Amino acid sequence: PQTGVTSNPALLVAKDARTKPQKRRALTVQELQQVQSVLINHTRDPELGLLVLRTFLETGARRGELLARTVADVQRPAQKIRLQGMKKTGIRYQPVTDKLLTALQEFAANRHGFTGEIPPWEGQRAQFLNHRKEPITRRYLESTAEKIRRHAPQLGASGEVYFTWHLLRHTAGTLVERSGGFAVSQKFLGHKGALNNSAAAVTLRYTEASDEEVKKAVHAIWGA
């Protein structure tokens, strides 16, 4: 008699059938408004969701870089946020607006139960806590993205674009490129110009942007 598995049980699992391949691109203003609406009206913790959205957009952070953030990474004197993730891209210090710095500091202090600023010796505490006072994880990002796709069909399987948090990195990079140019957006995104033989890489060696240029572009988009 034949024993063992004779069929693939994975084929029985319902999949999120996409009607067509969606390319990665920057989200439009209207699509970002849809994302905000879902976070406000269909999530348990709108304050957290909106701050995560804002941080992704203003910093262009990768998912791992955002999840790894601690309180000490918010550096008010320099008006920057320290970013470091799983990829071997090293540490980078991203210029941000004072509004975002204040929002991050106040959110972390409130979630960690401090009145006023969190003392420096508590700096390794996680930046983003959920309503249960637990650090957010990839599961939070994935479940929230699924809610956005479900409640905003234009950003789901049958829409023109399939929402993922990584699309916010595309969106942020595009906005900075339009405001500050290609070299500024490259530095903003933390790209190292790996295409050494391309004309673009040669140009970048002569047009490397400064921190001040990135700061000006970020402030031009999001305000002081």
MIDOSE-1310 file (N, C-alpha, C; in nm, 2 decimals, decimal comma, always signed):
residues 224
pqtg	+0,08/-0,12/+0,00/+0,00/+0,00/+0,00/+0,09/+0,13/+0,00; +0,04/+0,23/-0,07/+0,12/+0,35/-0,08/+0,10/+0,43/+0,05; +0,21/+0,48/+0,11/+0,20/+0,56/+0,23/+0,26/+0,70/+0,21; +0,24/+0,79/+0,30/+0,30/+0,92/+0,29/+0,20/+1,02/+0,23
vtsn	+0,25/+1,14/+0,21/+0,17/+1,25/+0,16/+0,16/+1,23/+0,01; +0,04/+1,23/-0,05/+0,03/+1,21/-0,19/-0,02/+1,34/-0,27; -0,04/+1,44/-0,19/-0,08/+1,57/-0,25/-0,02/+1,69/-0,17; -0,02/+1,80/-0,23/+0,04/+1,92/-0,16/-0,07/+1,99/-0,08
pall	-0,06/+1,98/+0,05/-0,17/+2,05/+0,13/-0,17/+2,20/+0,12; -0,05/+2,26/+0,08/-0,04/+2,40/+0,06/-0,14/+2,46/-0,05; -0,17/+2,37/-0,14/-0,26/+2,41/-0,25/-0,40/+2,44/-0,20; -0,43/+2,39/-0,08/-0,57/+2,40/-0,03/-0,58/+2,54/+0,04
vakd	-0,47/+2,60/+0,07/-0,48/+2,73/+0,15/-0,52/+2,84/+0,05; -0,62/+2,92/+0,10/-0,66/+3,03/+0,01/-0,56/+3,14/+0,01; -0,53/+3,19/-0,11/-0,43/+3,29/-0,13/-0,49/+3,42/-0,17; -0,42/+3,53/-0,14/-0,47/+3,66/-0,18/-0,44/+3,68/-0,33
artk	-0,54/+3,64/-0,41/-0,51/+3,64/-0,55/-0,50/+3,78/-0,61; -0,39/+3,81/-0,67/-0,38/+3,94/-0,73/-0,41/+3,93/-0,88; -0,49/+4,02/-0,92/-0,54/+4,01/-1,06/-0,43/+4,05/-1,16; -0,34/+4,12/-1,12/-0,23/+4,16/-1,21/-0,11/+4,20/-1,12
pqkr	+0,01/+4,19/-1,18/+0,13/+4,23/-1,10/+0,13/+4,38/-1,08; +0,15/+4,42/-0,95/+0,16/+4,56/-0,92/+0,31/+4,60/-0,90; +0,34/+4,71/-0,97/+0,48/+4,76/-0,96/+0,49/+4,84/-0,83; +0,61/+4,85/-0,79/+0,64/+4,94/-0,68/+0,65/+5,09/-0,73
ralt	+0,59/+5,18/-0,66/+0,59/+5,32/-0,70/+0,56/+5,40/-0,58; +0,58/+5,53/-0,59/+0,54/+5,62/-0,48/+0,39/+5,63/-0,48; +0,33/+5,64/-0,35/+0,19/+5,66/-0,34/+0,15/+5,80/-0,37; +0,03/+5,82/-0,42/-0,02/+5,96/-0,44/-0,07/+6,02/-0,31
vqel	-0,10/+6,15/-0,32/-0,15/+6,22/-0,20/-0,29/+6,15/-0,16; -0,37/+6,12/-0,26/-0,50/+6,06/-0,23/-0,48/+5,92/-0,17; -0,38/+5,84/-0,22/-0,36/+5,71/-0,16/-0,31/+5,72/-0,02; -0,22/+5,82/+0,01/-0,18/+5,84/+0,15/-0,29/+5,88/+0,24
qqvq	-0,38/+5,96/+0,19/-0,50/+6,00/+0,27/-0,59/+5,87/+0,30; -0,60/+5,78/+0,21/-0,67/+5,65/+0,23/-0,60/+5,57/+0,34; -0,47/+5,57/+0,34/-0,39/+5,50/+0,44/-0,42/+5,56/+0,58; -0,41/+5,69/+0,58/-0,44/+5,76/+0,71/-0,58/+5,73/+0,76
svli	-0,68/+5,73/+0,67/-0,82/+5,71/+0,71/-0,83/+5,57/+0,77; -0,77/+5,47/+0,71/-0,78/+5,33/+0,76/-0,71/+5,33/+0,90; -0,60/+5,39/+0,92/-0,53/+5,39/+1,05/-0,61/+5,46/+1,16; -0,68/+5,56/+1,12/-0,77/+5,63/+1,22/-0,89/+5,55/+1,25
nhtr	-0,96/+5,50/+1,15/-1,09/+5,44/+1,17/-1,10/+5,29/+1,18; -0,99/+5,22/+1,15/-1,00/+5,07/+1,15/-0,89/+5,00/+1,23; -0,81/+5,08/+1,31/-0,71/+5,01/+1,39/-0,73/+5,04/+1,54; -0,68/+4,96/+1,62/-0,70/+4,97/+1,76/-0,62/+5,09/+1,82
dpel	-0,51/+5,12/+1,76/-0,42/+5,22/+1,81/-0,38/+5,32/+1,70; -0,47/+5,42/+1,67/-0,45/+5,51/+1,56/-0,32/+5,60/+1,59; -0,30/+5,64/+1,72/-0,19/+5,72/+1,75/-0,05/+5,65/+1,71; -0,04/+5,53/+1,74/+0,08/+5,45/+1,70/+0,09/+5,44/+1,55
gllv	-0,02/+5,40/+1,48/-0,02/+5,39/+1,34/+0,02/+5,51/+1,26; -0,04/+5,62/+1,30/-0,01/+5,75/+1,24/+0,14/+5,79/+1,26; +0,19/+5,77/+1,38/+0,33/+5,80/+1,40/+0,43/+5,71/+1,32; +0,39/+5,59/+1,31/+0,47/+5,49/+1,23/+0,47/+5,54/+1,08
lrtf	+0,35/+5,57/+1,03/+0,34/+5,62/+0,90/+0,42/+5,75/+0,88; +0,41/+5,84/+0,97/+0,49/+5,97/+0,96/+0,64/+5,94/+0,96; +0,68/+5,85/+1,05/+0,83/+5,82/+1,06/+0,88/+5,76/+0,93; +0,80/+5,67/+0,88/+0,84/+5,60/+0,75/+0,86/+5,71/+0,64
letg	+0,76/+5,80/+0,63/+0,76/+5,90/+0,52/+0,87/+6,00/+0,54; +0,90/+6,04/+0,66/+0,99/+6,15/+0,68/+1,14/+6,10/+0,68; +1,16/+5,97/+0,71/+1,29/+5,92/+0,72/+1,33/+5,83/+0,61; +1,23/+5,78/+0,54/+1,26/+5,68/+0,43/+1,32/+5,55/+0,49
arrg	+1,29/+5,52/+0,62/+1,35/+5,40/+0,68/+1,30/+5,27/+0,62; +1,39/+5,17/+0,63/+1,34/+5,04/+0,60/+1,27/+4,98/+0,72; +1,20/+4,87/+0,70/+1,12/+4,82/+0,81/+1,21/+4,78/+0,93; +1,32/+4,71/+0,90/+1,41/+4,68/+1,01/+1,47/+4,79/+1,08
ella	+1,49/+4,90/+1,01/+1,55/+5,02/+1,07/+1,45/+5,08/+1,16; +1,32/+5,09/+1,13/+1,22/+5,14/+1,21/+1,19/+5,06/+1,34; +1,19/+4,93/+1,32/+1,16/+4,84/+1,43/+1,27/+4,84/+1,53; +1,39/+4,87/+1,49/+1,51/+4,86/+1,58/+1,53/+4,99/+1,66
rtva	+1,44/+5,09/+1,63/+1,46/+5,22/+1,70/+1,44/+5,22/+1,85; +1,54/+5,29/+1,92/+1,53/+5,30/+2,06/+1,51/+5,45/+2,09; +1,48/+5,48/+2,22/+1,46/+5,62/+2,26/+1,59/+5,70/+2,23; +1,71/+5,64/+2,25/+1,83/+5,71/+2,23/+1,86/+5,75/+2,09
dvqr	+1,79/+5,68/+2,00/+1,81/+5,71/+1,85/+1,76/+5,85/+1,81; +1,67/+5,90/+1,90/+1,61/+6,04/+1,87/+1,71/+6,14/+1,93; +1,78/+6,21/+1,84/+1,89/+6,30/+1,88/+1,85/+6,44/+1,85; +1,79/+6,51/+1,96/+1,74/+6,64/+1,94/+1,84/+6,75/+1,91
paqk	+1,96/+6,75/+1,98/+2,06/+6,86/+1,95/+2,10/+6,86/+1,81; +2,12/+6,74/+1,75/+2,16/+6,73/+1,61/+2,04/+6,74/+1,51; +1,92/+6,73/+1,57/+1,79/+6,72/+1,49/+1,80/+6,61/+1,39; +1,84/+6,49/+1,44/+1,85/+6,37/+1,35/+1,80/+6,25/+1,42
irlq	+1,77/+6,14/+1,35/+1,74/+6,01/+1,40/+1,84/+5,91/+1,35; +1,89/+5,83/+1,44/+1,99/+5,73/+1,41/+1,92/+5,61/+1,35; +1,96/+5,56/+1,24/+1,90/+5,45/+1,17/+2,00/+5,34/+1,15; +1,96/+5,22/+1,19/+2,05/+5,10/+1,17/+1,96/+4,98/+1,16
gmkk	+1,97/+4,90/+1,06/+1,88/+4,78/+1,04/+1,96/+4,66/+1,02; +1,89/+4,56/+0,96/+1,96/+4,43/+0,94/+2,06/+4,43/+0,83; +2,03/+4,51/+0,72/+2,12/+4,51/+0,61/+2,25/+4,57/+0,65; +2,36/+4,53/+0,58/+2,49/+4,58/+0,61/+2,52/+4,72/+0,55
tgir	+2,43/+4,81/+0,59/+2,44/+4,95/+0,54/+2,50/+5,04/+0,64; +2,54/+4,99/+0,76/+2,60/+5,07/+0,86/+2,50/+5,16/+0,93; +2,54/+5,25/+1,01/+2,46/+5,34/+1,08/+2,45/+5,47/+1,00; +2,33/+5,53/+0,99/+2,32/+5,66/+0,92/+2,24/+5,75/+1,01
yqpv	+2,26/+5,88/+1,00/+2,19/+5,98/+1,09/+2,11/+6,06/+0,99; +1,97/+6,04/+1,01/+1,88/+6,11/+0,91/+1,83/+6,24/+0,97; +1,85/+6,35/+0,90/+1,79/+6,48/+0,94/+1,63/+6,47/+0,93; +1,57/+6,52/+1,04/+1,42/+6,52/+1,04/+1,38/+6,65/+1,10
tdkl	+1,25/+6,67/+1,09/+1,19/+6,80/+1,14/+1,18/+6,80/+1,30; +1,18/+6,91/+1,35/+1,16/+6,92/+1,50/+1,02/+6,87/+1,54; +0,92/+6,88/+1,45/+0,79/+6,83/+1,48/+0,79/+6,68/+1,50; +0,87/+6,61/+1,42/+0,87/+6,46/+1,43/+0,95/+6,43/+1,55
ltal	+1,06/+6,50/+1,58/+1,14/+6,47/+1,70/+1,05/+6,48/+1,83; +0,98/+6,59/+1,83/+0,89/+6,61/+1,95/+0,79/+6,50/+1,96; +0,72/+6,47/+1,85/+0,62/+6,37/+1,85/+0,68/+6,23/+1,90; +0,80/+6,20/+1,85/+0,86/+6,07/+1,89/+0,89/+6,07/+2,04
qefa	+0,95/+6,18/+2,09/+0,99/+6,19/+2,23/+0,86/+6,18/+2,32; +0,76/+6,26/+2,28/+0,64/+6,26/+2,37/+0,57/+6,13/+2,36; +0,56/+6,06/+2,25/+0,50/+5,93/+2,24/+0,57/+5,83/+2,33; +0,70/+5,82/+2,31/+0,78/+5,72/+2,39/+0,77/+5,75/+2,54
anrh	+0,78/+5,88/+2,58/+0,76/+5,91/+2,73/+0,63/+5,86/+2,78; +0,52/+5,89/+2,70/+0,39/+5,85/+2,74/+0,37/+5,70/+2,75; +0,42/+5,63/+2,65/+0,40/+5,48/+2,65/+0,49/+5,42/+2,76; +0,60/+5,48/+2,79/+0,69/+5,42/+2,89/+0,65/+5,47/+3,03
gftg	+0,56/+5,56/+3,04/+0,51/+5,60/+3,17/+0,59/+5,71/+3,24; +0,67/+5,79/+3,16/+0,75/+5,90/+3,22/+0,67/+6,03/+3,20; +0,69/+6,11/+3,30/+0,64/+6,25/+3,29/+0,75/+6,34/+3,25; +0,74/+6,39/+3,13/+0,86/+6,47/+3,08/+0,95/+6,38/+3,00
eipp	+1,07/+6,42/+2,97/+1,16/+6,34/+2,88/+1,21/+6,22/+2,95; +1,23/+6,11/+2,88/+1,29/+5,99/+2,93/+1,44/+6,02/+2,96; +1,49/+5,98/+3,08/+1,63/+6,01/+3,12/+1,72/+5,93/+3,03; +1,84/+5,99/+3,00/+1,94/+5,93/+2,91/+1,97/+5,78/+2,95
wegq	+1,97/+5,74/+3,07/+2,01/+5,61/+3,11/+1,90/+5,51/+3,08; +1,79/+5,56/+3,03/+1,68/+5,47/+2,99/+1,67/+5,46/+2,83; +1,78/+5,51/+2,77/+1,78/+5,53/+2,63/+1,76/+5,40/+2,54; +1,78/+5,28/+2,60/+1,77/+5,16/+2,52/+1,63/+5,11/+2,51
raqf	+1,54/+5,18/+2,57/+1,40/+5,14/+2,56/+1,35/+5,15/+2,42; +1,26/+5,07/+2,38/+1,20/+5,07/+2,24/+1,13/+5,20/+2,21; +1,14/+5,25/+2,09/+1,07/+5,38/+2,06/+0,92/+5,36/+2,04; +0,89/+5,25/+1,97/+0,75/+5,23/+1,94/+0,69/+5,12/+2,02
lnhr	+0,59/+5,15/+2,11/+0,52/+5,05/+2,19/+0,37/+5,05/+2,15; +0,31/+4,93/+2,15/+0,17/+4,92/+2,12/+0,08/+4,96/+2,24; -0,05/+4,94/+2,23/-0,14/+4,97/+2,34/-0,11/+4,89/+2,46; -0,05/+4,77/+2,45/-0,02/+4,68/+2,56/+0,12/+4,71/+2,62
kepi	+0,18/+4,82/+2,57/+0,32/+4,86/+2,62/+0,42/+4,76/+2,58; +0,40/+4,70/+2,46/+0,50/+4,60/+2,41/+0,56/+4,66/+2,28; +0,69/+4,64/+2,26/+0,76/+4,69/+2,13/+0,68/+4,63/+2,01; +0,66/+4,71/+1,91/+0,60/+4,66/+1,79/+0,70/+4,57/+1,71
trry	+0,64/+4,48/+1,64/+0,72/+4,38/+1,56/+0,68/+4,38/+1,41; +0,74/+4,29/+1,34/+0,70/+4,28/+1,20/+0,56/+4,23/+1,19; +0,51/+4,16/+1,28/+0,37/+4,11/+1,28/+0,28/+4,23/+1,29; +0,31/+4,33/+1,37/+0,23/+4,45/+1,37/+0,22/+4,52/+1,24
lest	+0,34/+4,53/+1,17/+0,34/+4,60/+1,04/+0,26/+4,52/+0,94; +0,28/+4,39/+0,94/+0,21/+4,30/+0,84/+0,06/+4,30/+0,86; +0,01/+4,29/+0,99/-0,13/+4,29/+1,01/-0,19/+4,43/+0,98; -0,12/+4,54/+1,01/-0,17/+4,67/+0,98/-0,18/+4,69/+0,83
aeki	-0,08/+4,65/+0,76/-0,08/+4,66/+0,61/-0,20/+4,58/+0,55; -0,23/+4,46/+0,61/-0,34/+4,38/+0,56/-0,47/+4,46/+0,58; -0,48/+4,53/+0,70/-0,61/+4,61/+0,72/-0,62/+4,72/+0,62; -0,51/+4,78/+0,59/-0,51/+4,89/+0,49/-0,56/+4,84/+0,35
rrha	-0,50/+4,73/+0,31/-0,54/+4,67/+0,18/-0,69/+4,63/+0,19; -0,74/+4,58/+0,30/-0,88/+4,53/+0,31/-0,98/+4,65/+0,31; -0,95/+4,75/+0,38/-1,04/+4,87/+0,39/-1,02/+4,97/+0,29; -0,91/+4,97/+0,21/-0,89/+5,06/+0,10/-0,86/+4,97/-0,02
pqlg	-0,97/+4,92/-0,09/-0,95/+4,83/-0,20/-0,86/+4,88/-0,31; -0,85/+5,01/-0,33/-0,76/+5,06/-0,43/-0,62/+5,03/-0,40; -0,59/+5,00/-0,27/-0,45/+4,96/-0,23/-0,44/+4,81/-0,21; -0,54/+4,73/-0,25/-0,54/+4,59/-0,23/-0,51/+4,51/-0,36
asge	-0,55/+4,39/-0,36/-0,51/+4,29/-0,46/-0,57/+4,34/-0,60; -0,68/+4,40/-0,60/-0,75/+4,44/-0,73/-0,72/+4,58/-0,76; -0,64/+4,65/-0,68/-0,61/+4,79/-0,71/-0,49/+4,81/-0,80; -0,46/+4,94/-0,83/-0,35/+4,97/-0,91/-0,21/+4,95/-0,84
vyft	-0,21/+4,96/-0,71/-0,09/+4,94/-0,63/-0,13/+4,86/-0,51; -0,04/+4,77/-0,47/-0,06/+4,68/-0,36/+0,02/+4,73/-0,24; -0,05/+4,78/-0,14/+0,02/+4,85/-0,03/+0,11/+4,76/+0,05; +0,23/+4,80/+0,07/+0,32/+4,75/+0,17/+0,39/+4,87/+0,23
whll	+0,45/+4,85/+0,35/+0,52/+4,96/+0,42/+0,64/+5,00/+0,34; +0,69/+4,91/+0,26/+0,81/+4,94/+0,18/+0,78/+5,05/+0,07; +0,65/+5,05/+0,03/+0,61/+5,16/-0,06/+0,63/+5,30/-0,01; +0,63/+5,31/+0,12/+0,65/+5,44/+0,18/+0,79/+5,48/+0,17
rhta	+0,89/+5,39/+0,16/+1,03/+5,42/+0,13/+1,04/+5,48/-0,01; +0,97/+5,41/-0,11/+0,96/+5,46/-0,24/+0,90/+5,60/-0,25; +0,79/+5,62/-0,17/+0,73/+5,75/-0,17/+0,82/+5,86/-0,11; +0,88/+5,83/+0,00/+0,97/+5,93/+0,07/+1,09/+5,96/-0,03
gtlv	+1,15/+5,86/-0,09/+1,26/+5,88/-0,18/+1,22/+5,97/-0,30; +1,10/+5,94/-0,35/+1,05/+6,02/-0,47/+1,03/+6,17/-0,43; +0,97/+6,19/-0,31/+0,94/+6,33/-0,27/+1,07/+6,40/-0,25; +1,17/+6,34/-0,19/+1,30/+6,41/-0,17/+1,37/+6,43/-0,30
ersg	+1,36/+6,33/-0,39/+1,42/+6,35/-0,53/+1,36/+6,47/-0,60; +1,23/+6,48/-0,59/+1,16/+6,59/-0,66/+1,20/+6,73/-0,60; +1,23/+6,73/-0,47/+1,26/+6,85/-0,40/+1,41/+6,88/-0,40; +1,50/+6,78/-0,39/+1,64/+6,81/-0,37/+1,73/+6,75/-0,48
gfav	+1,67/+6,67/-0,57/+1,75/+6,61/-0,67/+1,80/+6,47/-0,65; +1,86/+6,41/-0,75/+1,90/+6,26/-0,74/+2,00/+6,24/-0,63; +2,11/+6,32/-0,62/+2,21/+6,30/-0,53/+2,16/+6,31/-0,38; +2,07/+6,40/-0,36/+2,01/+6,42/-0,23/+1,93/+6,30/-0,19
sqkf	+1,85/+6,25/-0,28/+1,76/+6,14/-0,25/+1,85/+6,01/-0,23; +1,96/+6,00/-0,30/+2,04/+5,88/-0,28/+2,10/+5,88/-0,14; +2,14/+6,00/-0,09/+2,19/+6,01/+0,05/+2,08/+5,98/+0,15; +1,97/+6,04/+0,12/+1,85/+6,03/+0,21/+1,81/+5,88/+0,23
lghk	+1,82/+5,80/+0,12/+1,78/+5,66/+0,12/+1,89/+5,57/+0,17; +2,01/+5,63/+0,19/+2,12/+5,55/+0,24/+2,18/+5,46/+0,13; +2,16/+5,49/+0,01/+2,22/+5,41/-0,10/+2,37/+5,44/-0,12; +2,44/+5,34/-0,16/+2,59/+5,36/-0,16/+2,64/+5,37/-0,30
galn	+2,55/+5,38/-0,40/+2,60/+5,39/-0,54/+2,68/+5,27/-0,59; +2,61/+5,15/-0,57/+2,68/+5,02/-0,60/+2,71/+5,00/-0,75; +2,64/+5,07/-0,83/+2,66/+5,05/-0,98/+2,78/+5,13/-1,02; +2,90/+5,08/-0,99/+3,02/+5,15/-1,01/+3,05/+5,18/-1,16
nsaa	+3,00/+5,10/-1,25/+3,03/+5,12/-1,39/+2,93/+5,20/-1,46; +2,82/+5,24/-1,39/+2,72/+5,32/-1,46/+2,75/+5,47/-1,46; +2,69/+5,54/-1,56/+2,71/+5,68/-1,57/+2,65/+5,75/-1,45; +2,54/+5,70/-1,39/+2,49/+5,76/-1,27/+2,58/+5,75/-1,16
avtl	+2,65/+5,64/-1,14/+2,75/+5,63/-1,03/+2,86/+5,72/-1,05; +2,91/+5,74/-1,17/+3,02/+5,84/-1,20/+2,97/+5,98/-1,16; +2,85/+6,01/-1,20/+2,80/+6,14/-1,17/+2,79/+6,16/-1,02; +2,74/+6,06/-0,95/+2,72/+6,07/-0,81/+2,85/+6,10/-0,73
ryte	+2,97/+6,05/-0,79/+3,09/+6,07/-0,72/+3,13/+6,22/-0,72; +3,07/+6,29/-0,82/+3,10/+6,44/-0,83/+2,99/+6,52/-0,76; +2,87/+6,46/-0,73/+2,76/+6,53/-0,68/+2,70/+6,48/-0,55; +2,79/+6,42/-0,47/+2,75/+6,37/-0,34/+2,68/+6,48/-0,26
asde	+2,56/+6,45/-0,20/+2,49/+6,55/-0,12/+2,54/+6,56/+0,02; +2,52/+6,67/+0,08/+2,56/+6,69/+0,22/+2,44/+6,67/+0,31; +2,47/+6,65/+0,44/+2,36/+6,64/+0,54/+2,27/+6,77/+0,54; +2,33/+6,88/+0,51/+2,25/+7,01/+0,51/+2,16/+7,01/+0,40
evkk	+2,20/+6,95/+0,28/+2,11/+6,94/+0,17/+1,99/+6,85/+0,19; +2,02/+6,74/+0,26/+1,91/+6,65/+0,29/+1,82/+6,71/+0,39; +1,87/+6,78/+0,49/+1,79/+6,85/+0,59/+1,70/+6,96/+0,52; +1,75/+7,03/+0,42/+1,67/+7,13/+0,35/+1,56/+7,06/+0,27
avha	+1,58/+6,95/+0,21/+1,48/+6,88/+0,13/+1,37/+6,83/+0,22; +1,41/+6,77/+0,34/+1,31/+6,72/+0,43/+1,22/+6,83/+0,48; +1,29/+6,94/+0,52/+1,21/+7,05/+0,58/+1,12/+7,12/+0,47; +1,17/+7,12/+0,34/+1,09/+7,17/+0,24/+0,96/+7,09/+0,22
iwga	+0,96/+6,96/+0,24/+0,85/+6,88/+0,22/+0,76/+6,88/+0,35; +0,82/+6,86/+0,46/+0,74/+6,84/+0,58/+0,73/+6,96/+0,68; +0,80/+7,06/+0,65/+0,79/+7,18/+0,74/+0,91/+7,18/+0,84; +0,91/+7,28/+0,92/+1,02/+7,30/+1,02/+1,01/+7,19/+1,13
